[in-house]
Amino acid sequence: MRTLIKNCNIASPGFEIKNGSLFIEDNHIHSIITQGESLPSADHIIDGQGLTAVPGFIDIHCHGRNNCDFADGNADGVNTIGEHKLEEGVTTVLPTTLTLSEEALSDALSAISKYNGKGCRMPAVHLEGPFINPSEVGAQNPNYVRMPDIGMVDRLTRIFPIKKVSFAPELPCGDAFVTSLLAKGITPSAAHSAAKYNEFARCYAKGLRNLTHFCNQMSPIHHRDIGLVGAGLLHDTVYAEMICDKIHTSANMIQLAFKVKGIDHMILITDAMRAAGMPDGPYTLGGLDVIVSNGAARLASNGALAGSILQINTALRNIVEITGLPLCDALKASSLTASYSLGLNNLGRLETGYLADIAMIDNDFNVHKTIVGGELRYEK
Ligand SMILES: [Zn+2]
């Protein structure tokens, strides 16, 4: 199957071209054709309508969408999320769980294992908790917090592969947990943590390189102990995964993080909960009541932020507006860097040999078409 996307601009890490075409063979990008070059014959032609083709977005932290949550343990709900993530240009998502009982997590992973595969890719799961610091639960349910337990990770990953575990590094044996996760090909990430800098440093020495929702529910910077926020700013090799909705982090903090770290270690995440893509109103997260209004999801009990309703194309628009970065640099944060941090190497660029996962956006970052493996799966 040969597919030609013609009449589009193309932006990918390192280059932007006007009025080009993308030639796809089976599910991979075969070549990029610039203006004036002759077009190859194809079985299928997609009119790019003057839109810009960018690498399909990768959201490594997503709990739900369209009134469904991965933690519901409902296979229809997983299909709904997979289909609707295409509307924001997401072609790969890591379904993200909450701090729940092992039984509830098993149910969630088993529902994900039944995904029909008709929407975006779901190659693996991100466990957020339950190995977190009780003092930094945020909107995670404190009843299910527990100590790092690699045996539990092993049991769950047999149900569906786990690629990322967010946990608090200061918990007992946090450094050994990092070593065990990395040995299994799972990316450890610090989250819901009050770690002092030296507690982070012990895990950094073992290979911890990711900070989950950078700045949120983690030890802030202080001039005598720079905590996790300071660690993220200090170490070039640490990936800062940030919810760039201007609610979880202010525009100034977003600007500061991108300025200090540069573009190559910033990752856009949504941390979206079930109200993403839905109207304001009452919802739940991990069994806790949440009210969504004016773009923010907050616990009904204490007003703590409870996930977001952010969509990743909006996050990309926000960072371009805030940082002034050219699109071909900014979009590293919406796919390529996330793929690196997970050890995937065929996603995040529109270049020969990469998977043909593509979002077609207009100048205002609205998504008009989403293509997964060369197949047009969403059209506005
Ligand atoms: Zn969280």
Boltz pocket constraint, residues with backbone or C-beta under 6 A from the ligand:
constraints:
  - pocket:
      binder: B
      contacts: [[A, 128], [A, 137], [A, 138], [A, 191], [A, 192], [A, 213], [A, 217]]
      max_distance: 6.0
